[in-house]
Structure formats: C-alpha cells, structure tokens
Amino acid sequence: MGPDLSRARRAARRATRLQAPAPDRLAPVIVALDFAGSVEALALVDALGDACTSYKVGLQLLTEAGPDVVRALVARGKAVFLDLKLHEIPHSVAGAVRAAGKLGAGMVTVHASAGSAVLRAAVAAAAEHPRLQVLALTVITSLTDRDLPEIGLAPSVKQQVERLARLAAGAGCHGIVASAQEAAYLRTQLPPGMAIVTPGIQLPGAGGNDQARVATVDFARRAGATHVVIGRSITQAASPRQAFASAVASMGAVDAALPLGSGPGSSHVGGKPRTGRAGMLPFRSAEVAAKFAGYPSAARQALLDLRALILAVAAATPEVGEIEESLKWGEPAYRARNGAGSTVRIDWKPRAPQQVFVYFHCKTSLVETFRT
C-alpha cells in the first residue's frame, strides 16, 4: 500500500494547488429563478443549498428585484447567468455588459440578430472582466418555422440559428444560446470549447409552458449541449432538491450512467473499479453526483482525481475492502464498510477558490504520510 499512498499523496498535493476558478464559472445544470421577487428566489436558493451553484436571473426577476438579487447570489458563492437578451446599439450594449461584469455575473446574453458590431462590442467589454462570458442568443425557443415570416425571415429556424451562430463565433463570443434541437448540428460547426447553452428544458412529468422548442435534459446532453437551463420543472416541483438531483443525473454532468439503485444517500464501490464515460467511476447517489456537478470545473476535476485515487487505493488494498461513498456534513465522504481506517472527506470552498480540501481524522497515519 506504500507506493499507492505515495502516489495519492503527490496527486492530492497537486490537486490542492490547481487554479480553481471563482464561483462564477457555471455548472452544467443552471436553475432559472423565474420568480416575481427576490424573497421567493433566494428561498429556493437556500433550499437547494450547496448542491446547486449556478442560477439564471432573467428579465422578470431583475426588473422586479433589481441588481441586488445578483449581488445576493454572488455573496452566497453562486454563479450567475444574467439573461439580459441585450439588443441595442454597440455603445449601449457594451455599457450593459460592463455593468454585468461589475455585478459579478459569469454569463450575459446578447441577441446575435443585433449584428456583428454589437457582438464584438460586447466581447470587448467583457474582456475587462476575465471571468465574464458573452453568449449570443440565436432564436428564442418560443418561435417556430411558422413564426419567422412574420418578422421578415425565411421560414427555417435551423437556417437562422446556423447563420447567427456563425456570426457569433466570428465575433468572438464565448458561446451561444439555442434549443436542444439545434445543438446537434451546431456542435459540428462551432469552434471547440464554445458553449452551447440550451433553455426550454423540461424534466419528465413536468407541465408544459410557452416554449415551443423544448427537450429533456438527456436529449440536450446527447445533442451536445454544454449547459442546460431549467426553471419550472425544478422551481415548481414538489421537491426541488430531488428534481435538481434528477436533472444532474440526466445531464451526466459528473458521470454517464449515475444509477440510483443503491438507495438515496450512498454509493458502494467494491472490488475492481468499474468505469463509466471518460474513465470515471459511476455514482449511485444522485446527491453525491449533484454535489460534484455543483463545483467549478477545475475544482471538480481535482476532486474527481482525488475520488478516483481513493477508490483505486481501496480496491488495491484487501484489508480496506468495499468503500461507501456518501455526503457527510454536505461533503463527499469515503469510508471502509468494515470500519478500517479513517473516513476521508473532500470538498471545495468559495472562501478559498484556489484550493480543494482533504479531511481525515487527526490521529490517523495519513497525517504523517502527508507531512513526509
């Protein structure tokens, strides 16, 4: 077990030095705060707790509550997608983007149909706030082919989305907003790393809304969406926490399958590790999956590396046996089911965004191992 522990120690030290971004990097599942006021919106944020880190503030909430609601979210360590849908002259749009950056937003939307000069002005303004990303809105999800001639466009949403997406990419936008139906063909045309954010997402069993081009989370993920925006399916669910966890599992934000058959709170991993997509060990707990999905991307990768090392060392050490994975005090926790050794917890904190943390009992030999 010595070499494995040495490898784990070195990897853990590397992970704690990773440059994890501040919490304005949005997680793959974004919850839309489509409320009439900040009291209801922040009540939902507090109810979801640490599991959800990314929220959309749209025109209704911003008009009703003002920019203080964005400040309140940022103060809670949340990433904010400020869905302004800007469509004005370049100077005005640039000023609004700068204001969004000052508020601490991580994403802001501009209508691509405003033209390349407006998009370039938005991107230039966002450069003053390095963590702010400009998303170009293509065609709103309430429009269909039948609606486009009414506003002087050819009756093809697909053609219009493709045209505007190319315009956005050429202007240097960080991503686009489009429905999941367009995501599949856009993924093959856009530059690598360009975000595809898909609204109009509904969970199974949720009621309808006024969006015409809707999809499930799983469909959006398979189509190539990097982020999904979900509102009423979560905010009006009987249990918003369960609905959010279901969305994370469907999105595959942390892993592919996320089977939930081992009960509500724990994942049992024993014997030879089984890997899912991208070599990751599958989660059996939606709560643990949601926790990982809520971390900023660099911190999430560091924590996934630590998780993989913990499980690999356990699998290679007969006296450790099967590992139970769960949330303890809101943090991913790992303990041997036979009681051997110490429970190990790992986490990331907004107060120290450049680090990830490993916790274990002070009396164990791990303390001396890390010192050496």
Summary of the structure (lengths in Angstrom):
residues: 372
radius of gyration: 21.8
end to end distance: 15.6
largest distance: 72.4
contacts: 1276
relative contact order: 0.13
helix: 42%
strand: 18%
